[in-house]
């Protein structure tokens, strides 16, 4: 009955997405929902940006291992990203009327910088998509008894079809519906487990010392590591197409800004629920957290929850992850068609042809991510690596491009290349410091130095 219910739930979600696809007439409709989303849909879409596998499975398993201090990256860093985007980026970028984030680099620095930036924008999504596919594979492993790799392939097929036909319109509408279900499912499960344990007070009274440590010790190195953890998603996801895409789909600049703040508050609040649930699991069923802690939550629901809660939890969770995955696939596909294929072809394609190219790009990125998902299984690490790539290559050019008039295309190119090279070398050296720290510093210095010493004629102030 549970498996049948989950299948019906997924079919219904795909059907809603397919129905929504009737609104897709142009590439702008496909990528940005025609820039017409009201506050409710825009906020729910932003809330769903990261609320998937890494929040429910990855963060909860990390929390059991290292307490609150070990999940600074997500959810706290993720919420910080939305707050910063709302304060410093949403209004400026929305007024530029861009289709992709790659378009910013074209308008601000020129075509050459657009091409290089797009190469750095698209690949990081492969790890993020793979993380979501791993999560869906884990769920199907628990619910249907499939091997994880089999669940990954089935999930990839379903979500690729959904993305291919729906675009941003379908993502946004289903995000709203799925957000209601996932919040309801988590709250019901948390209430049920807390009651079974004898109350919230009992759960919290047995928490190990240091579990709720939030701030670092008064040590310079630990403070730097702490700031780096905040920066992975907090800064690294600012120069990302999926956040940009969801914010720019709003029907006005005020809606874009407000939806960032609403989504940040909602995300941080709801993301606390899986962490509390993990404490309940450790109290009630300690044997289930031995081994792969990522499987603890679905195993508890499957073996100890009633059928209605099982249906609500697994159905809504799969739908939420599907929505997150769909957006993550659409983002690099949009960059590839708009900022690589279009300029390299000499702008000879019509809008309808570009729409077709974007849809076929969806297939390509999904295939690559599926291969990666079958090779890796740590959800939290997959997401972390995808965000770090954007941070060390694109953050400095985006920020200084928006707020420093003397920033140039040559400075941006130098920043991207040296930032990513420094990160790669730092990883190879296996430093005791986070590899992103020297990489970000080099990227910023390269942007400033390159802009001051090498002028170009491509600079356009957007």
C-alpha positions as CSV (number, residue, x, y, z in Angstrom):
1,X,0.0,0.0,0.0
2,X,2.8,2.4,0.9
3,X,4.7,1.8,-2.4
4,X,1.5,2.2,-4.4
5,X,0.7,5.4,-2.6
6,X,4.1,6.8,-3.3
7,X,3.9,5.9,-7.0
8,X,0.5,7.6,-7.2
9,X,1.8,10.6,-5.4
10,X,4.7,10.9,-7.9
11,X,2.4,10.4,-10.8
12,X,0.2,13.2,-9.5
13,X,3.1,15.5,-9.1
14,X,4.4,14.9,-12.6
15,X,0.9,15.4,-13.9
16,X,0.7,18.8,-12.2
17,X,4.1,19.7,-13.7
18,X,3.0,18.6,-17.1
19,X,-0.2,20.6,-16.8
20,X,1.8,23.7,-15.8
21,X,4.0,23.3,-18.9
22,X,1.2,24.6,-21.0
23,X,2.3,28.1,-19.9
24,X,5.7,27.5,-21.5
25,X,5.8,29.3,-24.9
26,X,9.2,30.9,-25.0
27,X,12.7,30.3,-23.5
28,X,11.9,33.1,-21.0
29,X,8.8,31.1,-19.8
30,X,10.9,28.0,-19.5
31,X,13.7,29.6,-17.6
32,X,12.0,32.3,-15.5
33,X,8.3,31.5,-15.6
34,X,7.8,34.7,-17.6
35,X,8.9,36.8,-14.6
36,X,5.3,36.6,-13.3
37,X,5.4,34.7,-10.0
38,X,3.4,36.3,-7.1
39,X,4.9,36.5,-3.6
40,X,3.5,33.2,-2.4
41,X,4.9,31.1,-5.3
42,X,8.2,33.0,-5.3
43,X,8.7,32.5,-1.6
44,X,7.9,28.8,-1.7
45,X,10.1,28.3,-4.7
46,X,13.1,29.9,-2.9
47,X,12.3,27.9,0.3
48,X,12.5,24.8,-1.8
49,X,15.9,25.7,-3.4
50,X,17.8,23.6,-0.8
51,X,15.1,22.0,1.2
52,X,15.7,18.5,-0.1
53,X,18.1,15.7,0.6
54,X,20.9,17.6,2.3
55,X,18.5,19.2,4.8
56,X,16.5,16.2,5.7
57,X,19.1,13.4,5.4
58,X,22.5,15.0,5.2
59,X,22.2,17.7,7.8
60,X,20.4,15.4,10.3
61,X,23.1,12.7,10.0
62,X,25.8,15.4,10.4
63,X,24.0,16.8,13.5
64,X,24.0,13.4,15.1
65,X,27.8,13.1,14.6
66,X,28.9,16.6,15.6
67,X,26.0,18.6,17.0
68,X,24.8,22.0,15.9
69,X,28.4,23.1,15.2
70,X,28.7,20.6,12.3
71,X,25.6,21.9,10.4
72,X,26.6,25.6,10.2
73,X,26.9,25.2,6.4
74,X,23.3,24.0,6.1
75,X,20.8,25.2,7.2
76,X,22.4,28.3,8.7
77,X,24.6,29.1,5.7
78,X,21.8,28.5,3.3
79,X,19.5,30.9,5.1
80,X,22.3,33.5,5.2
81,X,22.6,33.3,1.4
82,X,18.9,34.2,1.0
83,X,19.2,37.1,3.4
84,X,22.3,38.5,1.7
85,X,20.8,38.0,-1.7
86,X,17.7,40.0,-0.7
87,X,19.7,42.8,0.8
88,X,22.5,43.3,-1.8
89,X,21.7,41.5,-5.0
90,X,18.0,40.9,-5.8
91,X,17.1,44.6,-6.5
92,X,20.2,45.3,-8.7
93,X,20.0,42.1,-10.7
94,X,16.3,42.2,-11.2
95,X,16.5,45.7,-12.6
96,X,18.9,44.5,-15.3
97,X,16.2,42.3,-16.8
98,X,18.6,39.3,-17.3
99,X,17.6,35.8,-18.4
100,X,20.5,34.0,-16.7
101,X,23.3,34.9,-14.3
102,X,25.7,34.4,-17.2
103,X,24.0,37.4,-18.9
104,X,25.3,39.6,-16.1
105,X,28.8,38.8,-17.0
106,X,28.0,39.6,-20.6
107,X,26.4,42.9,-19.9
108,X,29.0,44.0,-17.3
109,X,32.2,42.6,-18.8
110,X,31.6,41.4,-22.3
111,X,31.2,38.2,-24.3
112,X,34.6,36.6,-23.5
113,X,33.9,36.9,-19.8
114,X,30.4,35.5,-20.3
115,X,31.8,32.4,-21.9
116,X,34.4,31.7,-19.2
117,X,31.9,32.5,-16.4
118,X,29.4,30.1,-17.9
119,X,32.0,27.3,-17.8
120,X,32.4,27.9,-14.1
121,X,28.6,28.3,-13.5
122,X,27.3,25.1,-15.0
123,X,29.6,22.2,-13.8
124,X,29.1,22.7,-10.0
125,X,25.5,21.7,-10.4
126,X,26.5,18.1,-11.3
127,X,27.4,17.4,-7.7
128,X,24.2,19.0,-6.4
129,X,22.0,17.1,-8.8
130,X,23.8,13.9,-7.9
131,X,23.2,14.5,-4.2
132,X,19.4,14.7,-4.8
133,X,19.5,11.5,-7.0
134,X,21.3,9.7,-4.2
135,X,18.6,10.8,-1.7
136,X,15.8,9.5,-4.0
137,X,17.8,6.3,-4.4
138,X,18.0,5.9,-0.7
139,X,14.3,6.4,-0.3
140,X,13.4,3.9,-3.0
141,X,15.8,1.5,-1.3
142,X,13.9,1.8,2.0
143,X,10.4,1.8,0.5
144,X,10.8,-0.7,-2.4
145,X,13.9,-2.7,-1.5
146,X,15.7,-1.6,-4.7
147,X,19.5,-1.3,-4.8
148,X,20.5,2.4,-4.3
149,X,21.9,2.6,-7.8
150,X,18.7,1.2,-9.3
151,X,16.7,3.8,-7.4
152,X,19.1,6.5,-8.7
153,X,18.5,5.6,-12.3
154,X,14.7,5.4,-11.9
155,X,14.6,8.7,-10.1
156,X,16.8,10.3,-12.7
157,X,14.4,9.1,-15.4
158,X,11.3,10.5,-13.7
159,X,12.8,13.9,-12.7
160,X,14.4,14.4,-16.1
161,X,11.1,13.9,-17.8
162,X,9.4,16.3,-15.3
163,X,12.1,19.0,-15.9
164,X,12.1,18.5,-19.7
165,X,8.4,19.3,-20.1
166,X,7.8,21.7,-17.2
167,X,10.5,24.3,-16.9
168,X,10.3,27.0,-14.2
169,X,6.5,27.3,-14.4
170,X,6.0,23.7,-13.4
171,X,8.8,23.9,-10.7
172,X,7.2,26.9,-9.1
173,X,3.6,25.6,-8.9
174,X,4.7,22.2,-7.6
175,X,7.1,23.8,-5.2
176,X,4.2,25.5,-3.4
177,X,2.1,22.3,-3.2
178,X,5.1,20.2,-2.1
179,X,6.3,22.7,0.5
180,X,2.9,22.4,2.3
181,X,3.2,18.6,2.3
182,X,6.8,18.3,3.4
183,X,6.3,20.8,6.3
184,X,3.2,19.0,7.4
185,X,4.9,15.6,7.2
186,X,7.9,16.7,9.2
187,X,5.8,18.4,11.9
188,X,3.5,15.4,12.3
189,X,6.5,13.0,12.5
190,X,8.2,15.2,15.1
191,X,5.1,15.4,17.2
192,X,4.6,11.7,17.0
193,X,8.1,10.8,18.0
194,X,8.3,13.4,20.8
195,X,5.1,12.1,22.3
196,X,6.4,8.5,22.1
197,X,9.6,9.6,23.9
198,X,7.6,11.2,26.7
199,X,7.9,14.8,25.6
200,X,10.3,17.4,24.3
201,X,11.9,17.9,27.8
202,X,13.0,14.3,28.0
203,X,14.6,14.4,24.6
204,X,16.5,17.6,25.3
205,X,17.5,16.5,28.8
206,X,19.5,13.5,27.3
207,X,21.3,15.6,24.7
208,X,25.1,15.1,25.0
209,X,27.2,18.1,26.2
210,X,28.3,20.3,23.4
211,X,25.5,19.3,21.0
212,X,24.1,22.9,20.9
213,X,27.5,24.6,20.7
214,X,27.0,27.3,18.0
215,X,30.0,29.6,18.3
216,X,33.7,28.7,17.9
217,X,36.3,28.8,20.7
218,X,38.6,31.9,21.0
219,X,41.1,30.4,18.6
220,X,42.1,32.2,15.4
221,X,42.3,29.0,13.3
222,X,39.0,27.7,14.6
223,X,37.3,31.1,13.9
224,X,38.6,31.0,10.3
225,X,37.2,27.5,9.9
226,X,33.9,28.6,11.4
227,X,33.6,31.5,9.0
228,X,34.5,29.2,6.1
229,X,31.7,26.9,7.0
230,X,29.2,29.8,6.9
231,X,30.7,30.8,3.6
232,X,30.2,27.6,1.7
233,X,26.5,28.1,1.1
234,X,26.2,31.5,2.6
235,X,28.4,33.1,0.0
236,X,29.0,30.2,-2.5
237,X,25.4,30.0,-3.5
238,X,25.0,33.7,-4.2
239,X,26.7,33.4,-7.7
240,X,24.4,30.4,-8.6
241,X,21.9,30.1,-11.4
242,X,19.2,28.3,-9.4
243,X,19.0,31.1,-6.7
244,X,19.1,33.7,-9.4
245,X,16.5,31.9,-11.5
246,X,14.0,31.7,-8.7
247,X,14.4,35.3,-7.5
248,X,14.2,36.7,-11.0
249,X,11.0,34.7,-11.7
250,X,9.2,37.1,-9.3
251,X,6.5,39.4,-10.8
252,X,8.2,42.6,-9.4
253,X,11.4,43.7,-7.8
254,X,9.7,44.1,-4.4
255,X,8.4,40.6,-4.6
256,X,11.9,39.4,-5.4
257,X,13.4,41.1,-2.4
258,X,10.6,40.1,0.0
259,X,10.5,36.5,-1.1
260,X,14.2,36.2,-0.2
261,X,13.6,37.2,3.4
262,X,10.4,35.1,3.8
263,X,12.1,32.0,2.4
264,X,15.2,32.5,4.6
265,X,13.0,32.6,7.8
266,X,10.9,29.7,6.7
267,X,13.9,27.6,5.7
268,X,15.8,28.1,8.9
269,X,12.7,27.4,11.0
270,X,11.6,24.3,9.2
271,X,15.1,22.9,8.8
272,X,15.3,22.7,12.6
273,X,12.6,20.0,12.6
274,X,14.7,17.2,11.0
275,X,17.5,18.0,13.6
276,X,15.0,17.5,16.4
277,X,13.7,14.3,14.8
278,X,17.2,13.0,14.7
279,X,17.5,13.5,18.5
280,X,14.2,11.6,18.9
281,X,15.6,8.8,16.8
282,X,18.8,8.6,18.9
283,X,16.7,8.4,22.1
284,X,14.1,5.9,20.9
285,X,15.9,3.7,18.4
286,X,19.7,4.1,18.9
287,X,20.5,1.0,16.9
288,X,19.1,2.6,13.7
289,X,21.8,5.3,13.7
290,X,24.6,2.7,13.6
291,X,26.1,2.5,10.1
292,X,24.7,4.9,7.5
293,X,23.0,7.6,9.6
294,X,21.4,9.0,6.4
295,X,19.0,6.0,6.4
296,X,18.0,6.4,10.0
297,X,15.0,8.8,9.4
298,X,13.4,6.8,6.5
299,X,13.9,3.5,8.4
300,X,12.2,4.9,11.5
301,X,9.2,6.1,9.5
302,X,9.0,2.8,7.7
303,X,9.2,0.6,10.7
304,X,7.5,2.6,13.5
305,X,5.1,5.1,11.9
306,X,1.5,4.5,11.0
307,X,0.6,4.1,7.3
308,X,-0.9,7.6,6.8
309,X,2.3,9.2,8.2
310,X,4.4,6.9,6.0
311,X,2.5,8.0,2.9
312,X,2.6,11.7,3.9
313,X,6.3,11.6,4.7
314,X,7.7,9.5,1.8
315,X,5.4,11.0,-0.8
316,X,6.1,14.6,0.2
317,X,9.8,14.1,0.7
318,X,10.2,12.5,-2.7
319,X,8.2,15.3,-4.3
320,X,10.3,18.0,-2.5
321,X,13.6,16.4,-3.7
322,X,12.2,16.0,-7.2
323,X,11.4,19.7,-7.2
324,X,14.9,20.6,-5.9
325,X,16.5,18.3,-8.5
326,X,14.4,19.7,-11.3
327,X,15.6,23.2,-10.6
328,X,19.2,22.1,-10.3
329,X,19.0,20.5,-13.7
330,X,17.3,23.4,-15.3
331,X,19.9,25.9,-14.0
332,X,23.0,24.6,-15.9
333,X,20.9,23.7,-18.9
334,X,19.8,27.4,-19.1
335,X,23.4,28.6,-18.8
336,X,24.6,26.1,-21.5
337,X,22.0,27.2,-24.1
338,X,21.8,30.9,-23.3
339,X,25.5,31.7,-22.5
340,X,27.4,29.1,-24.4
341,X,25.5,27.8,-27.4
342,X,23.8,31.1,-28.3
343,X,26.9,33.3,-28.4
344,X,29.2,30.6,-30.0
345,X,26.6,30.1,-32.8
346,X,26.6,33.8,-33.6
347,X,23.0,34.3,-32.3
348,X,21.6,32.5,-35.3
349,X,19.1,30.4,-33.4
350,X,15.5,31.5,-33.0
351,X,13.9,31.6,-29.5
352,X,12.0,28.4,-30.2
353,X,15.2,26.7,-31.3
354,X,16.9,27.8,-28.1
355,X,14.0,26.4,-26.1
356,X,14.6,23.0,-27.8
357,X,18.4,23.2,-27.1
358,X,17.7,24.0,-23.5
359,X,15.5,21.0,-23.2
360,X,18.1,18.7,-24.7
361,X,20.7,20.2,-22.4
362,X,18.5,19.0,-19.5
363,X,19.0,15.5,-20.8
364,X,22.8,15.9,-21.0
365,X,23.3,17.3,-17.5
366,X,20.9,14.7,-16.0
367,X,22.9,11.9,-17.5
368,X,26.3,13.1,-16.2
369,X,24.8,13.7,-12.7
370,X,23.4,10.2,-12.7
371,X,26.8,8.7,-13.3
372,X,28.3,10.8,-10.5
373,X,25.5,9.8,-8.2
374,X,26.1,6.1,-8.8
375,X,29.8,6.7,-7.8
376,X,29.3,8.8,-4.7
377,X,26.9,8.4,-1.8
378,X,27.6,11.2,0.8
379,X,24.9,13.7,0.2
380,X,26.3,16.5,2.5
381,X,29.8,16.3,0.8
382,X,28.3,16.4,-2.7
383,X,26.4,19.5,-2.0
384,X,29.3,21.1,-0.2
385,X,31.7,20.6,-3.1
386,X,29.2,22.1,-5.6
387,X,28.9,25.3,-3.6
388,X,32.6,25.7,-3.0
389,X,33.3,25.7,-6.8
390,X,31.1,28.7,-7.2
391,X,32.5,30.5,-4.2
392,X,36.2,30.3,-5.3
393,X,35.5,31.3,-8.9
394,X,32.5,33.5,-9.3
395,X,31.8,35.3,-6.0
396,X,34.4,38.0,-6.3
397,X,33.6,38.9,-10.0
398,X,29.9,39.1,-9.2
399,X,30.2,41.3,-6.1
400,X,32.9,43.6,-7.4
401,X,31.2,43.7,-10.8
402,X,28.0,45.0,-9.1
403,X,29.6,47.4,-6.6
404,X,32.9,48.5,-8.0
405,X,32.9,50.6,-11.2
406,X,36.6,50.0,-11.9
407,X,36.1,46.3,-12.2
408,X,37.0,45.0,-15.6
409,X,36.6,41.9,-17.7
410,X,40.3,41.0,-17.5
411,X,40.2,41.3,-13.7
412,X,37.1,39.0,-13.6
413,X,38.8,36.4,-15.9
414,X,42.0,36.4,-13.7
415,X,39.9,36.1,-10.6
416,X,37.9,33.1,-11.9
417,X,41.0,31.2,-13.2
418,X,43.3,31.8,-10.2
419,X,40.6,31.2,-7.7
420,X,39.8,27.7,-9.0
421,X,43.5,26.9,-9.5
422,X,44.3,27.9,-6.0
423,X,41.5,25.8,-4.6
424,X,42.7,22.7,-6.6
425,X,46.3,23.1,-5.4
426,X,45.2,23.7,-1.8
427,X,43.2,20.4,-1.9
428,X,46.2,18.6,-3.3
429,X,48.4,19.9,-0.5
430,X,45.9,18.7,2.1
431,X,46.2,21.9,4.2
432,X,45.0,22.0,7.8
433,X,43.0,25.1,6.8
434,X,39.9,24.9,4.6
435,X,41.1,25.0,1.0
436,X,38.4,27.6,0.1
437,X,40.1,30.2,2.4
438,X,43.3,30.8,0.3
439,X,41.2,30.3,-2.9
440,X,38.7,33.1,-2.1
441,X,41.5,35.4,-1.0
442,X,43.4,34.9,-4.2
443,X,40.2,35.3,-6.2
444,X,39.5,38.7,-4.6
445,X,43.1,39.9,-4.9
446,X,43.2,38.8,-8.5
447,X,40.0,40.7,-9.3
448,X,41.2,43.9,-7.7
449,X,44.8,43.6,-9.1
450,X,43.7,42.6,-12.6
451,X,41.1,45.4,-12.8
452,X,43.7,48.0,-11.7
453,X,46.5,46.9,-13.9
454,X,44.8,45.6,-17.0
455,X,42.1,47.8,-18.5
456,X,39.8,46.7,-21.3
457,X,37.2,48.2,-23.6
458,X,34.5,45.7,-22.8
459,X,33.3,47.3,-19.5
460,X,29.7,48.2,-19.5
461,X,28.0,49.4,-16.4
462,X,24.6,47.6,-16.0
